[in-house]
Amino acid sequence: MNLWLVFWTLMLVVAGGSFAVITLIVSVRGVRDLRQWFASLSRQNADP
């Protein structure tokens, strides 16, 4: 029974860690993409 507890605890830690890493990557790349998008919108509005 203790082996199953260790197994599921390890799987929970791996899944949580993976989720955290993926969330961090998506957040960082998303912020960069949004900044580029807003910069291009500003350039389009500045040029009549």
N, CA, C and O atoms as a Maestro MAE file, in Angstrom:
{
 s_m_m2io_version
 :::
 2.0.0
}

f_m_ct {
 s_m_title
 :::
 protein
 m_atom[192] {
  # First column is atom index #
  i_m_mmod_type
  r_m_x_coord
  r_m_y_coord
  r_m_z_coord
  i_m_residue_number
  s_m_chain_name
  s_m_pdb_residue_name
  s_m_pdb_atom_name
  i_m_atomic_number
  :::
  1 25 0.825 -1.197 0.000 1 A "MET " " N  " 7
  2 3 0.000 0.000 0.000 1 A "MET " " CA " 6
  3 2 0.864 1.253 0.000 1 A "MET " " C  " 6
  4 15 0.517 2.244 -0.643 1 A "MET " " O  " 8
  5 25 1.957 1.222 0.695 2 A "ASN " " N  " 7
  6 3 2.851 2.372 0.770 2 A "ASN " " CA " 6
  7 2 3.464 2.672 -0.595 2 A "ASN " " C  " 6
  8 15 3.741 3.830 -0.907 2 A "ASN " " O  " 8
  9 25 3.679 1.636 -1.412 3 A "LEU " " N  " 7
  10 3 4.246 1.837 -2.744 3 A "LEU " " CA " 6
  11 2 3.304 2.660 -3.620 3 A "LEU " " C  " 6
  12 15 3.754 3.522 -4.376 3 A "LEU " " O  " 8
  13 25 2.006 2.399 -3.524 4 A "TRP " " N  " 7
  14 3 1.042 3.170 -4.295 4 A "TRP " " CA " 6
  15 2 1.020 4.633 -3.850 4 A "TRP " " C  " 6
  16 15 0.898 5.533 -4.681 4 A "TRP " " O  " 8
  17 25 1.135 4.862 -2.581 5 A "LEU " " N  " 7
  18 3 1.150 6.240 -2.077 5 A "LEU " " CA " 6
  19 2 2.364 6.991 -2.605 5 A "LEU " " C  " 6
  20 15 2.252 8.150 -3.003 5 A "LEU " " O  " 8
  21 25 3.508 6.347 -2.610 6 A "VAL " " N  " 7
  22 3 4.725 6.969 -3.142 6 A "VAL " " CA " 6
  23 2 4.574 7.215 -4.636 6 A "VAL " " C  " 6
  24 15 4.945 8.278 -5.133 6 A "VAL " " O  " 8
  25 25 4.030 6.235 -5.354 7 A "PHE " " N  " 7
  26 3 3.841 6.361 -6.799 7 A "PHE " " CA " 6
  27 2 2.946 7.559 -7.127 7 A "PHE " " C  " 6
  28 15 3.313 8.397 -7.951 7 A "PHE " " O  " 8
  29 25 1.770 7.644 -6.485 8 A "TRP " " N  " 7
  30 3 0.843 8.722 -6.802 8 A "TRP " " CA " 6
  31 2 1.354 10.077 -6.324 8 A "TRP " " C  " 6
  32 15 1.070 11.103 -6.944 8 A "TRP " " O  " 8
  33 25 2.091 10.085 -5.249 9 A "THR " " N  " 7
  34 3 2.699 11.336 -4.800 9 A "THR " " CA " 6
  35 2 3.719 11.820 -5.819 9 A "THR " " C  " 6
  36 15 3.766 13.007 -6.142 9 A "THR " " O  " 8
  37 25 4.524 10.916 -6.317 10 A "LEU " " N  " 7
  38 3 5.522 11.265 -7.338 10 A "LEU " " CA " 6
  39 2 4.846 11.745 -8.622 10 A "LEU " " C  " 6
  40 15 5.282 12.723 -9.229 10 A "LEU " " O  " 8
  41 25 3.787 11.060 -9.030 11 A "MET " " N  " 7
  42 3 3.070 11.466 -10.243 11 A "MET " " CA " 6
  43 2 2.436 12.852 -10.079 11 A "MET " " C  " 6
  44 15 2.424 13.653 -11.015 11 A "MET " " O  " 8
  45 25 1.916 13.122 -8.892 12 A "LEU " " N  " 7
  46 3 1.332 14.436 -8.622 12 A "LEU " " CA " 6
  47 2 2.394 15.531 -8.675 12 A "LEU " " C  " 6
  48 15 2.147 16.608 -9.217 12 A "LEU " " O  " 8
  49 25 3.550 15.266 -8.128 13 A "VAL " " N  " 7
  50 3 4.645 16.245 -8.152 13 A "VAL " " CA " 6
  51 2 5.121 16.478 -9.584 13 A "VAL " " C  " 6
  52 15 5.364 17.618 -9.979 13 A "VAL " " O  " 8
  53 25 5.254 15.402 -10.363 14 A "VAL " " N  " 7
  54 3 5.692 15.531 -11.758 14 A "VAL " " CA " 6
  55 2 4.661 16.313 -12.573 14 A "VAL " " C  " 6
  56 15 5.017 17.202 -13.347 14 A "VAL " " O  " 8
  57 25 3.384 15.975 -12.394 15 A "ALA " " N  " 7
  58 3 2.333 16.677 -13.141 15 A "ALA " " CA " 6
  59 2 2.268 18.151 -12.744 15 A "ALA " " C  " 6
  60 15 2.140 19.020 -13.606 15 A "ALA " " O  " 8
  61 25 2.354 18.432 -11.459 16 A "GLY " " N  " 7
  62 3 2.323 19.820 -11.007 16 A "GLY " " CA " 6
  63 2 3.522 20.610 -11.494 16 A "GLY " " C  " 6
  64 15 3.390 21.767 -11.893 16 A "GLY " " O  " 8
  65 25 4.688 19.991 -11.462 17 A "GLY " " N  " 7
  66 3 5.890 20.659 -11.958 17 A "GLY " " CA " 6
  67 2 5.814 20.931 -13.446 17 A "GLY " " C  " 6
  68 15 6.199 22.004 -13.911 17 A "GLY " " O  " 8
  69 25 5.313 19.950 -14.198 18 A "SER " " N  " 7
  70 3 5.161 20.134 -15.643 18 A "SER " " CA " 6
  71 2 4.183 21.269 -15.945 18 A "SER " " C  " 6
  72 15 4.434 22.102 -16.816 18 A "SER " " O  " 8
  73 25 3.080 21.291 -15.224 19 A "PHE " " N  " 7
  74 3 2.095 22.350 -15.421 19 A "PHE " " CA " 6
  75 2 2.702 23.715 -15.128 19 A "PHE " " C  " 6
  76 15 2.466 24.674 -15.863 19 A "PHE " " O  " 8
  77 25 3.475 23.804 -14.065 20 A "ALA " " N  " 7
  78 3 4.093 25.079 -13.702 20 A "ALA " " CA " 6
  79 2 5.073 25.543 -14.770 20 A "ALA " " C  " 6
  80 15 5.094 26.722 -15.126 20 A "ALA " " O  " 8
  81 25 5.886 24.621 -15.283 21 A "VAL " " N  " 7
  82 3 6.872 24.979 -16.312 21 A "VAL " " CA " 6
  83 2 6.177 25.413 -17.592 21 A "VAL " " C  " 6
  84 15 6.555 26.419 -18.193 21 A "VAL " " O  " 8
  85 25 5.165 24.664 -18.017 22 A "ILE " " N  " 7
  86 3 4.444 25.017 -19.238 22 A "ILE " " CA " 6
  87 2 3.745 26.361 -19.081 22 A "ILE " " C  " 6
  88 15 3.752 27.172 -20.007 22 A "ILE " " O  " 8
  89 25 3.143 26.606 -17.921 23 A "THR " " N  " 7
  90 3 2.480 27.887 -17.666 23 A "THR " " CA " 6
  91 2 3.482 29.038 -17.720 23 A "THR " " C  " 6
  92 15 3.181 30.092 -18.280 23 A "THR " " O  " 8
  93 25 4.650 28.850 -17.154 24 A "LEU " " N  " 7
  94 3 5.678 29.887 -17.182 24 A "LEU " " CA " 6
  95 2 6.127 30.186 -18.608 24 A "LEU " " C  " 6
  96 15 6.267 31.350 -18.981 24 A "LEU " " O  " 8
  97 25 6.352 29.150 -19.405 25 A "ILE " " N  " 7
  98 3 6.795 29.343 -20.786 25 A "ILE " " CA " 6
  99 2 5.738 30.075 -21.592 25 A "ILE " " C  " 6
  100 15 6.048 31.016 -22.321 25 A "ILE " " O  " 8
  101 25 4.485 29.644 -21.462 26 A "VAL " " N  " 7
  102 3 3.402 30.281 -22.213 26 A "VAL " " CA " 6
  103 2 3.228 31.735 -21.770 26 A "VAL " " C  " 6
  104 15 2.982 32.605 -22.606 26 A "VAL " " O  " 8
  105 25 3.351 32.005 -20.489 27 A "SER " " N  " 7
  106 3 3.201 33.376 -19.990 27 A "SER " " CA " 6
  107 2 4.290 34.285 -20.528 27 A "SER " " C  " 6
  108 15 4.005 35.391 -20.989 27 A "SER " " O  " 8
  109 25 5.531 33.832 -20.475 28 A "VAL " " N  " 7
  110 3 6.655 34.655 -20.940 28 A "VAL " " CA " 6
  111 2 6.546 34.915 -22.438 28 A "VAL " " C  " 6
  112 15 6.714 36.048 -22.890 28 A "VAL " " O  " 8
  113 25 6.268 33.873 -23.203 29 A "ARG " " N  " 7
  114 3 6.153 34.069 -24.650 29 A "ARG " " CA " 6
  115 2 4.932 34.900 -24.997 29 A "ARG " " C  " 6
  116 15 4.968 35.686 -25.944 29 A "ARG " " O  " 8
  117 25 3.856 34.740 -24.250 30 A "GLY " " N  " 7
  118 3 2.642 35.500 -24.518 30 A "GLY " " CA " 6
  119 2 2.825 36.980 -24.268 30 A "GLY " " C  " 6
  120 15 2.334 37.807 -25.036 30 A "GLY " " O  " 8
  121 25 3.526 37.325 -23.202 31 A "VAL " " N  " 7
  122 3 3.788 38.734 -22.905 31 A "VAL " " CA " 6
  123 2 4.637 39.350 -24.017 31 A "VAL " " C  " 6
  124 15 4.391 40.482 -24.434 31 A "VAL " " O  " 8
  125 25 5.620 38.615 -24.489 32 A "ARG " " N  " 7
  126 3 6.468 39.125 -25.572 32 A "ARG " " CA " 6
  127 2 5.646 39.335 -26.848 32 A "ARG " " C  " 6
  128 15 5.796 40.352 -27.524 32 A "ARG " " O  " 8
  129 25 4.777 38.370 -27.175 33 A "ASP " " N  " 7
  130 3 3.938 38.508 -28.360 33 A "ASP " " CA " 6
  131 2 2.975 39.680 -28.229 33 A "ASP " " C  " 6
  132 15 2.758 40.410 -29.196 33 A "ASP " " O  " 8
  133 25 2.397 39.869 -27.051 34 A "LEU " " N  " 7
  134 3 1.489 40.997 -26.851 34 A "LEU " " CA " 6
  135 2 2.217 42.331 -26.991 34 A "LEU " " C  " 6
  136 15 1.678 43.270 -27.576 34 A "LEU " " O  " 8
  137 25 3.416 42.422 -26.469 35 A "ARG " " N  " 7
  138 3 4.180 43.673 -26.621 35 A "ARG " " CA " 6
  139 2 4.457 43.962 -28.083 35 A "ARG " " C  " 6
  140 15 4.338 45.107 -28.520 35 A "ARG " " O  " 8
  141 25 4.825 42.940 -28.850 36 A "GLN " " N  " 7
  142 3 5.082 43.132 -30.278 36 A "GLN " " CA " 6
  143 2 3.809 43.556 -31.006 36 A "GLN " " C  " 6
  144 15 3.843 44.415 -31.887 36 A "GLN " " O  " 8
  145 25 2.691 42.946 -30.630 37 A "TRP " " N  " 7
  146 3 1.423 43.265 -31.270 37 A "TRP " " CA " 6
  147 2 1.013 44.703 -30.980 37 A "TRP " " C  " 6
  148 15 0.591 45.421 -31.886 37 A "TRP " " O  " 8
  149 25 1.134 45.132 -29.716 38 A "PHE " " N  " 7
  150 3 0.782 46.506 -29.372 38 A "PHE " " CA " 6
  151 2 1.740 47.499 -30.029 38 A "PHE " " C  " 6
  152 15 1.325 48.591 -30.418 38 A "PHE " " O  " 8
  153 25 3.003 47.136 -30.156 39 A "ALA " " N  " 7
  154 3 3.945 48.021 -30.837 39 A "ALA " " CA " 6
  155 2 3.576 48.174 -32.310 39 A "ALA " " C  " 6
  156 15 3.662 49.273 -32.858 39 A "ALA " " O  " 8
  157 25 3.172 47.094 -32.948 40 A "SER " " N  " 7
  158 3 2.784 47.192 -34.360 40 A "SER " " CA " 6
  159 2 1.498 48.003 -34.512 40 A "SER " " C  " 6
  160 15 1.338 48.741 -35.484 40 A "SER " " O  " 8
  161 25 0.574 47.864 -33.541 41 A "LEU " " N  " 7
  162 3 -0.639 48.691 -33.592 41 A "LEU " " CA " 6
  163 2 -0.305 50.172 -33.418 41 A "LEU " " C  " 6
  164 15 -0.895 51.025 -34.080 41 A "LEU " " O  " 8
  165 25 0.624 50.469 -32.545 42 A "SER " " N  " 7
  166 3 1.024 51.869 -32.340 42 A "SER " " CA " 6
  167 2 1.660 52.439 -33.590 42 A "SER " " C  " 6
  168 15 1.413 53.590 -33.948 42 A "SER " " O  " 8
  169 25 2.481 51.637 -34.258 43 A "ARG " " N  " 7
  170 3 3.111 52.114 -35.498 43 A "ARG " " CA " 6
  171 2 2.078 52.343 -36.582 43 A "ARG " " C  " 6
  172 15 2.186 53.302 -37.345 43 A "ARG " " O  " 8
  173 25 1.066 51.469 -36.665 44 A "GLN " " N  " 7
  174 3 0.019 51.633 -37.670 44 A "GLN " " CA " 6
  175 2 -0.815 52.880 -37.387 44 A "GLN " " C  " 6
  176 15 -1.208 53.579 -38.322 44 A "GLN " " O  " 8
  177 25 -1.087 53.165 -36.143 45 A "ASN " " N  " 7
  178 3 -1.876 54.354 -35.795 45 A "ASN " " CA " 6
  179 2 -1.075 55.641 -35.972 45 A "ASN " " C  " 6
  180 15 -1.652 56.695 -36.236 45 A "ASN " " O  " 8
  181 25 0.224 55.566 -35.832 46 A "ALA " " N  " 7
  182 3 1.070 56.760 -35.963 46 A "ALA " " CA " 6
  183 2 1.239 57.150 -37.430 46 A "ALA " " C  " 6
  184 15 1.411 58.329 -37.741 46 A "ALA " " O  " 8
  185 25 1.193 56.172 -38.329 47 A "ASP " " N  " 7
  186 3 1.355 56.452 -39.761 47 A "ASP " " CA " 6
  187 2 -0.008 56.568 -40.426 47 A "ASP " " C  " 6
  188 15 -0.683 55.560 -40.636 47 A "ASP " " O  " 8
  189 25 -0.425 57.813 -40.764 48 A "PRO " " N  " 7
  190 3 -1.745 57.992 -41.402 48 A "PRO " " CA " 6
  191 2 -1.731 57.594 -42.860 48 A "PRO " " C  " 6
  192 15 -2.757 57.684 -43.534 48 A "PRO " " O  " 8
  :::
 }
 m_bond[191] {
  # First column is bond index #
  i_m_from
  i_m_to
  i_m_order
  :::
  1 1 2 1
  2 2 3 1
  3 3 4 2
  4 3 5 1
  5 5 6 1
  6 6 7 1
  7 7 8 2
  8 7 9 1
  9 9 10 1
  10 10 11 1
  11 11 12 2
  12 11 13 1
  13 13 14 1
  14 14 15 1
  15 15 16 2
  16 15 17 1
  17 17 18 1
  18 18 19 1
  19 19 20 2
  20 19 21 1
  21 21 22 1
  22 22 23 1
  23 23 24 2
  24 23 25 1
  25 25 26 1
  26 26 27 1
  27 27 28 2
  28 27 29 1
  29 29 30 1
  30 30 31 1
  31 31 32 2
  32 31 33 1
  33 33 34 1
  34 34 35 1
  35 35 36 2
  36 35 37 1
  37 37 38 1
  38 38 39 1
  39 39 40 2
  40 39 41 1
  41 41 42 1
  42 42 43 1
  43 43 44 2
  44 43 45 1
  45 45 46 1
  46 46 47 1
  47 47 48 2
  48 47 49 1
  49 49 50 1
  50 50 51 1
  51 51 52 2
  52 51 53 1
  53 53 54 1
  54 54 55 1
  55 55 56 2
  56 55 57 1
  57 57 58 1
  58 58 59 1
  59 59 60 2
  60 59 61 1
  61 61 62 1
  62 62 63 1
  63 63 64 2
  64 63 65 1
  65 65 66 1
  66 66 67 1
  67 67 68 2
  68 67 69 1
  69 69 70 1
  70 70 71 1
  71 71 72 2
  72 71 73 1
  73 73 74 1
  74 74 75 1
  75 75 76 2
  76 75 77 1
  77 77 78 1
  78 78 79 1
  79 79 80 2
  80 79 81 1
  81 81 82 1
  82 82 83 1
  83 83 84 2
  84 83 85 1
  85 85 86 1
  86 86 87 1
  87 87 88 2
  88 87 89 1
  89 89 90 1
  90 90 91 1
  91 91 92 2
  92 91 93 1
  93 93 94 1
  94 94 95 1
  95 95 96 2
  96 95 97 1
  97 97 98 1
  98 98 99 1
  99 99 100 2
  100 99 101 1
  101 101 102 1
  102 102 103 1
  103 103 104 2
  104 103 105 1
  105 105 106 1
  106 106 107 1
  107 107 108 2
  108 107 109 1
  109 109 110 1
  110 110 111 1
  111 111 112 2
  112 111 113 1
  113 113 114 1
  114 114 115 1
  115 115 116 2
  116 115 117 1
  117 117 118 1
  118 118 119 1
  119 119 120 2
  120 119 121 1
  121 121 122 1
  122 122 123 1
  123 123 124 2
  124 123 125 1
  125 125 126 1
  126 126 127 1
  127 127 128 2
  128 127 129 1
  129 129 130 1
  130 130 131 1
  131 131 132 2
  132 131 133 1
  133 133 134 1
  134 134 135 1
  135 135 136 2
  136 135 137 1
  137 137 138 1
  138 138 139 1
  139 139 140 2
  140 139 141 1
  141 141 142 1
  142 142 143 1
  143 143 144 2
  144 143 145 1
  145 145 146 1
  146 146 147 1
  147 147 148 2
  148 147 149 1
  149 149 150 1
  150 150 151 1
  151 151 152 2
  152 151 153 1
  153 153 154 1
  154 154 155 1
  155 155 156 2
  156 155 157 1
  157 157 158 1
  158 158 159 1
  159 159 160 2
  160 159 161 1
  161 161 162 1
  162 162 163 1
  163 163 164 2
  164 163 165 1
  165 165 166 1
  166 166 167 1
  167 167 168 2
  168 167 169 1
  169 169 170 1
  170 170 171 1
  171 171 172 2
  172 171 173 1
  173 173 174 1
  174 174 175 1
  175 175 176 2
  176 175 177 1
  177 177 178 1
  178 178 179 1
  179 179 180 2
  180 179 181 1
  181 181 182 1
  182 182 183 1
  183 183 184 2
  184 183 185 1
  185 185 186 1
  186 186 187 1
  187 187 188 2
  188 187 189 1
  189 189 190 1
  190 190 191 1
  191 191 192 2
  :::
 }
}
